[in-house]
Amino acid sequence: MTRKEPKFDDNLTTSVSIALPKEPVRDQSKSSSQRSARPENGARSGSNWLLWLFVLASLCVSFGTAFFGLEEAGRYQAALTKAEAQAEDLEATIQRLNKAQTQGIGELAQSDAQMRKMVQSVESRLQSDINSDLSALAKQVENLKQQAAKTDGNASKQALAIERLFDALAAKSKTLKANLDESIALLSEQINMERTRIDAFAGTRQAIISVNEKVSDVKQLSSDLEAQIKQIITDQGAYELSFKDMQLVVEGINEKLAQLASANNALLGLEVLSEEMDRLSQQVSQQQQIIESVDASRQQLTQRIIDLDGRVNLALSSKE
């Protein structure tokens, strides 16, 4: 047996009529029948509400699936249109590539034909050039053979001339060797003479070094003399004694200079010593002049002191 499903109207706005319980009758006979009918009506109303809820849920699910299906269908449609556009672009590019391929094949065939023509022309030109060069070389070889035949006769003559030249060069080399030996001997003699001169210069250098040492001693003496002269100028109490000492020092320096001049044989040392002696003599003369002027001034001072002393004595005697 099949259970019959309840039929519902598709219009949700239609109301469902529910049988309401009638008012109770006072009759006891009817009360029992009403009590038995109440639970049946309550069960029917509960099943109707459950059916309505199931229908509403199924409708919501169907609407959701329909909306999701429409959205997915739109996405698929967009992807399909994009794929179709890409397919059209690919077809266009394939057509362009086919055209370019056909054009390139034609250009390659044309260039191949041109290259073959060029290679053939170059080969023919090279062949002609090589043939002309070979003919020119053959002519040159023949000319060289003729020249070689001519030069064979001249070669013997040149060999004889070269032998004569070698003989002349050998004689010249012998004479040059003799001249070189003589020049080497002369150079050795000159070298020995230069060595003796160098030794003499070494001796003179040693003498000059000793003269320089003595000159340094003279300079030290002159510096000492200048110090003594300055001391004499500053010290007015011992003019006569310092003048005598200075004269003694100058005489000692002159004696040393005379000894140096007699002992030294180097011209340069003598010239230096003479110049130093002249300079020292000039300094001594200048110092003598200074000493004389100082002595004169000292005498004038002493005379003035004597005059002042006499005037003072006269003044004191006149007061007394």
Beta strands, then each sheet from edge to edge (+ up, - down):
end
